[in-house]
Amino acid sequence: MRQRRWRDGTGALTVVGQDCDAVRVPLEIAGSYRARTRGLLGRRSVDGAMLLSPANSVHTFRMRMPIDVAYLDRHLTVIAVRTMRPGRLGLPRLRARHVLEAEAGAMGEWGVRVGTRVEIVEGPAAPAGGVIRP
């Protein structure tokens, strides 16, 4: 299976819930080395989430806020979720191919947990956050 290559830009992250509800949030995509290196460094907040791809670990050195980190496998299934305070180094996850970052507490609100599958749509028409019903 060929791995998907993401380009820098915007999009939408959809978290499909167990009860058929889905949450859609704005997404920033960091697919280049430069964008992944910059990530959320120096920001005081983030609107939605950021996808780092390819990536299997992150750090929070020089960050101003705690963040939630979700490690995704090649099928965009969550294999681990952690909250990291500033100044920490996350351990690499061997099966991880992508990493999602968001403000601390956001992923719990969205229903992101181990085993959850997410969907990513590229493009500037990122819809506002909220619950959508298929």
Backbone bond lengths (Angstrom), bond angles and torsions (degrees), N, CA, C in turn:
res aa  C-N    CA-C-N  psi(-1)  N-CA   C-N-CA  omega(-1)  CA-C   N-CA-C  phi
1 M - - - 1.451 - - 1.524 108.78 -
2 R 1.301 116.48 129.03 1.456 122.00 -179.65 1.528 110.51 -81.73
3 Q 1.330 116.48 134.82 1.456 120.54 -178.56 1.521 111.15 -78.61
4 R 1.304 116.01 138.85 1.468 123.33 179.39 1.517 109.82 -70.79
5 R 1.332 117.08 133.85 1.470 122.47 175.99 1.521 108.33 -104.38
6 W 1.314 116.86 118.89 1.450 121.90 179.55 1.521 110.00 -91.24
7 R 1.324 116.91 147.91 1.451 122.77 175.87 1.522 108.78 -104.09
8 D 1.334 116.74 152.26 1.457 120.79 176.48 1.523 109.25 -58.26
9 G 1.318 116.12 138.79 1.455 119.54 178.37 1.510 111.78 159.05
10 T 1.316 114.86 -153.41 1.454 121.33 -179.06 1.520 110.06 -123.28
11 G 1.306 114.61 170.86 1.453 120.19 179.55 1.512 110.40 179.29
12 A 1.306 115.40 -154.12 1.457 121.78 179.57 1.523 109.26 -137.14
13 L 1.316 115.14 141.27 1.460 123.33 175.28 1.518 107.07 -106.64
14 T 1.318 117.02 126.63 1.457 121.47 176.75 1.516 108.61 -114.13
15 V 1.328 115.45 125.06 1.456 122.04 177.12 1.522 106.79 -106.57
16 V 1.317 115.64 114.37 1.457 120.39 -178.06 1.521 108.45 -86.45
17 G 1.337 115.82 121.17 1.457 121.39 -177.38 1.511 112.78 -82.06
18 Q 1.321 115.69 165.37 1.457 122.13 179.97 1.532 111.69 -68.53
19 D 1.353 116.45 -27.39 1.456 120.53 -177.34 1.531 112.08 -99.24
20 C 1.355 116.69 26.35 1.462 124.73 176.37 1.525 113.86 73.55
21 D 1.327 118.73 0.16 1.460 119.41 172.47 1.511 107.50 -83.12
22 A 1.307 116.27 152.40 1.457 120.44 177.72 1.516 108.34 -129.98
23 V 1.312 115.31 144.07 1.455 121.46 176.31 1.517 107.09 -110.84
24 R 1.328 116.67 131.24 1.457 121.35 179.61 1.521 108.36 -118.97
25 V 1.337 115.82 128.99 1.468 121.25 -178.93 1.532 110.31 -130.79
26 P 1.338 116.76 153.61 1.466 119.80 176.02 1.529 110.25 -61.94
27 L 1.324 115.62 148.59 1.461 121.05 -175.89 1.521 110.08 -136.81
28 E 1.326 116.12 135.43 1.462 122.24 168.85 1.519 106.14 -102.17
29 I 1.314 117.26 135.39 1.461 121.33 -178.98 1.523 109.13 -110.46
30 A 1.328 115.66 124.98 1.465 122.50 177.24 1.523 107.27 -113.75
31 G 1.326 115.79 95.48 1.455 120.80 -177.46 1.516 113.72 -103.67
32 S 1.320 117.41 -18.75 1.463 120.47 178.74 1.525 110.12 -90.80
33 Y 1.322 115.54 158.85 1.465 119.93 178.73 1.526 110.87 -57.40
34 R 1.307 116.43 -43.80 1.469 120.44 -178.12 1.527 111.66 -62.95
35 A 1.321 117.51 -45.92 1.468 121.13 -179.51 1.527 111.32 -66.43
36 R 1.343 117.48 -38.90 1.474 120.26 178.16 1.514 110.64 -65.70
37 T 1.330 117.19 -39.15 1.461 121.14 -179.80 1.527 110.44 -65.17
38 R 1.314 117.74 -40.16 1.463 121.84 -179.97 1.527 110.22 -72.85
39 G 1.306 117.86 -46.84 1.459 122.35 177.90 1.516 113.48 46.48
40 L 1.326 116.32 -128.88 1.466 122.10 -179.74 1.527 112.71 -99.26
41 L 1.328 117.61 11.14 1.463 120.67 -176.77 1.523 111.50 -57.44
42 G 1.329 114.84 133.57 1.452 121.72 176.02 1.514 115.54 80.73
43 R 1.313 118.88 -6.36 1.471 120.86 -179.54 1.521 110.72 -82.54
44 R 1.311 114.82 152.52 1.472 121.02 176.16 1.528 111.00 -97.36
45 S 1.327 116.43 -17.00 1.463 120.31 178.63 1.527 108.56 -161.34
46 V 1.311 115.25 169.14 1.468 120.96 175.99 1.526 107.30 -140.57
47 D 1.316 115.79 136.23 1.458 121.34 177.82 1.517 107.59 -91.52
48 G 1.316 117.12 102.38 1.455 121.02 -177.51 1.508 111.53 91.47
49 A 1.338 116.53 -127.92 1.463 121.38 -174.88 1.522 110.24 -139.03
50 M 1.335 114.74 167.32 1.464 121.20 174.40 1.521 108.01 -126.60
51 L 1.335 115.90 133.66 1.460 122.51 175.80 1.520 108.54 -101.83
52 L 1.334 117.10 124.99 1.457 123.02 173.59 1.523 106.76 -106.32
53 S 1.332 116.26 121.18 1.458 119.20 -176.77 1.525 110.83 -150.98
54 P 1.309 117.39 130.58 1.466 128.00 -4.35 1.523 110.54 -77.73
55 A 1.320 115.98 147.52 1.465 122.00 177.44 1.520 108.79 -164.19
56 N 1.338 115.51 148.23 1.465 119.14 174.88 1.527 112.18 -134.33
57 S 1.350 116.62 5.00 1.459 120.57 174.55 1.524 109.19 -158.73
58 V 1.330 116.63 163.08 1.460 122.15 178.49 1.522 109.16 -143.71
59 H 1.331 114.69 167.59 1.461 120.04 171.38 1.515 107.51 -134.24
60 T 1.328 116.02 163.84 1.459 120.21 179.64 1.527 111.50 -121.72
61 F 1.324 116.85 25.69 1.459 120.28 175.15 1.529 108.37 -65.65
62 R 1.314 117.45 137.80 1.467 125.42 -178.85 1.526 113.13 66.69
63 M 1.318 117.89 15.33 1.464 119.72 174.73 1.519 108.57 -88.23
64 R 1.317 115.39 152.81 1.465 121.40 -177.44 1.517 112.65 -103.44
65 M 1.308 117.74 -2.95 1.459 120.82 -175.21 1.526 109.88 -146.80
66 P 1.327 116.82 153.16 1.467 118.89 171.99 1.528 109.04 -71.69
67 I 1.325 116.44 149.96 1.468 120.61 -179.15 1.524 111.01 -132.54
68 D 1.313 114.90 154.99 1.459 121.98 167.98 1.521 106.84 -91.05
69 V 1.323 115.91 139.80 1.451 122.10 179.89 1.527 107.96 -127.82
70 A 1.334 116.41 126.26 1.471 121.45 175.77 1.521 107.77 -117.74
71 Y 1.323 115.49 127.02 1.465 121.88 177.92 1.520 107.84 -94.92
72 L 1.359 116.11 128.79 1.463 121.52 -176.92 1.520 110.74 -114.30
73 D 1.327 116.66 143.50 1.466 119.72 174.81 1.529 109.58 -85.04
74 R 1.309 117.26 -173.75 1.468 121.40 -176.48 1.526 113.32 -65.50
75 H 1.326 117.92 -17.37 1.460 121.79 179.31 1.527 112.09 -98.30
76 L 1.348 116.96 8.98 1.461 124.68 -178.41 1.528 112.15 64.78
77 T 1.323 115.59 34.06 1.457 121.94 173.76 1.520 107.93 -100.19
78 V 1.328 116.26 135.10 1.463 121.74 -177.44 1.526 109.35 -71.75
79 I 1.345 116.67 125.35 1.465 120.55 178.69 1.526 112.27 -107.72
80 A 1.339 117.56 -14.57 1.471 121.29 176.26 1.520 108.73 -165.80
81 V 1.331 116.30 147.87 1.463 122.44 175.66 1.524 107.34 -134.10
82 R 1.319 116.32 132.66 1.459 122.09 -179.67 1.523 109.56 -138.64
83 T 1.320 116.54 150.24 1.459 121.97 168.60 1.513 106.13 -104.59
84 M 1.335 115.97 128.91 1.463 120.86 -176.74 1.528 110.27 -121.37
85 R 1.327 116.06 129.95 1.458 121.74 174.05 1.522 109.04 -79.87
86 P 1.335 117.57 160.96 1.469 120.04 176.84 1.530 111.60 -57.63
87 G 1.339 116.20 146.93 1.459 121.36 177.15 1.513 115.11 83.31
88 R 1.321 118.35 20.56 1.468 121.96 -178.18 1.521 110.91 -113.57
89 L 1.332 115.11 157.12 1.456 122.81 175.95 1.520 107.87 -117.75
90 G 1.330 116.74 119.86 1.458 121.00 179.12 1.515 111.00 -82.32
91 L 1.306 116.10 142.96 1.461 120.80 177.60 1.529 109.80 -73.27
92 P 1.326 117.45 141.15 1.469 119.69 177.34 1.528 110.77 -64.67
93 R 1.316 116.43 142.98 1.469 123.21 175.18 1.523 106.51 -105.27
94 L 1.314 116.59 118.84 1.460 120.92 -173.27 1.521 113.67 -60.41
95 R 1.333 118.41 -37.90 1.467 121.21 -178.55 1.522 113.26 -85.64
96 A 1.330 117.56 -9.02 1.467 120.62 -176.61 1.523 111.30 -72.17
97 R 1.322 115.96 138.67 1.460 122.67 175.90 1.527 111.37 -119.03
98 H 1.343 116.20 -20.30 1.451 122.40 -178.02 1.531 108.33 -142.61
99 V 1.338 116.08 155.89 1.460 121.15 177.39 1.522 108.48 -131.73
100 L 1.325 116.15 134.25 1.458 122.50 173.29 1.515 108.45 -104.70
101 E 1.329 117.31 137.43 1.461 122.23 175.95 1.523 108.54 -124.97
102 A 1.335 115.78 143.48 1.465 122.06 177.08 1.518 107.93 -155.25
103 E 1.326 116.59 168.70 1.457 119.94 176.87 1.522 109.30 -60.73
104 A 1.333 115.57 146.73 1.470 121.12 -178.92 1.532 109.80 -55.13
105 G 1.324 115.92 131.85 1.455 122.66 178.74 1.514 114.26 96.22
106 A 1.327 117.59 -20.50 1.465 120.81 -176.05 1.521 112.22 -66.20
107 M 1.316 117.39 -42.28 1.467 119.35 -175.31 1.518 111.89 -65.99
108 G 1.319 116.90 -35.18 1.459 120.23 175.34 1.520 111.22 -62.29
109 E 1.341 116.47 -41.13 1.463 120.95 177.92 1.521 111.60 -64.96
110 W 1.326 117.24 -34.89 1.459 121.33 -178.67 1.527 113.07 -81.16
111 G 1.335 117.67 -12.58 1.463 121.05 -178.22 1.521 113.72 86.98
112 V 1.334 117.12 20.36 1.468 120.66 178.08 1.520 108.24 -80.43
113 R 1.327 116.53 117.10 1.470 122.45 177.48 1.520 108.36 -150.59
114 V 1.299 117.08 170.06 1.461 121.42 -178.34 1.529 109.56 -54.48
115 G 1.330 115.43 130.63 1.455 121.69 179.98 1.520 114.27 96.47
116 T 1.330 117.56 -16.26 1.460 121.01 178.55 1.524 109.41 -70.94
117 R 1.325 116.21 139.45 1.465 120.52 174.84 1.514 108.02 -104.72
118 V 1.323 115.74 136.65 1.460 120.57 178.87 1.524 109.64 -114.19
119 E 1.314 115.42 160.31 1.456 121.58 176.25 1.514 108.18 -123.18
120 I 1.313 116.77 144.69 1.451 121.83 -178.60 1.519 108.76 -125.42
121 V 1.326 115.17 129.82 1.453 121.82 177.18 1.522 107.29 -119.52
122 E 1.329 115.95 124.11 1.462 120.54 177.87 1.517 109.79 -83.93
123 G 1.330 115.26 150.56 1.457 120.05 173.98 1.503 112.69 134.13
124 P 1.331 116.37 161.19 1.452 121.10 -175.73 1.521 114.75 -75.73
125 A 1.314 118.16 -11.49 1.453 120.99 -177.08 1.516 111.52 -89.11
126 A 1.324 116.67 52.79 1.453 120.30 178.87 1.525 108.95 -71.84
127 P 1.337 117.26 119.28 1.458 119.89 -177.90 1.517 111.27 -72.81
128 A 1.314 115.30 159.88 1.465 120.78 176.85 1.515 109.58 -66.40
129 G 1.325 115.66 155.31 1.461 121.33 -179.90 1.510 111.20 -63.52
130 G 1.306 116.26 157.78 1.435 120.77 177.92 1.513 110.91 148.33
131 V 1.312 114.50 177.95 1.457 120.54 -179.78 1.517 108.19 -93.69
132 I 1.314 116.59 132.63 1.459 121.69 175.10 1.511 108.02 -119.91
133 R 1.289 115.85 144.09 1.461 119.69 178.57 1.528 108.23 -113.56
134 P 1.346 115.48 127.66 1.474 118.43 -179.27 1.514 112.85 -66.77
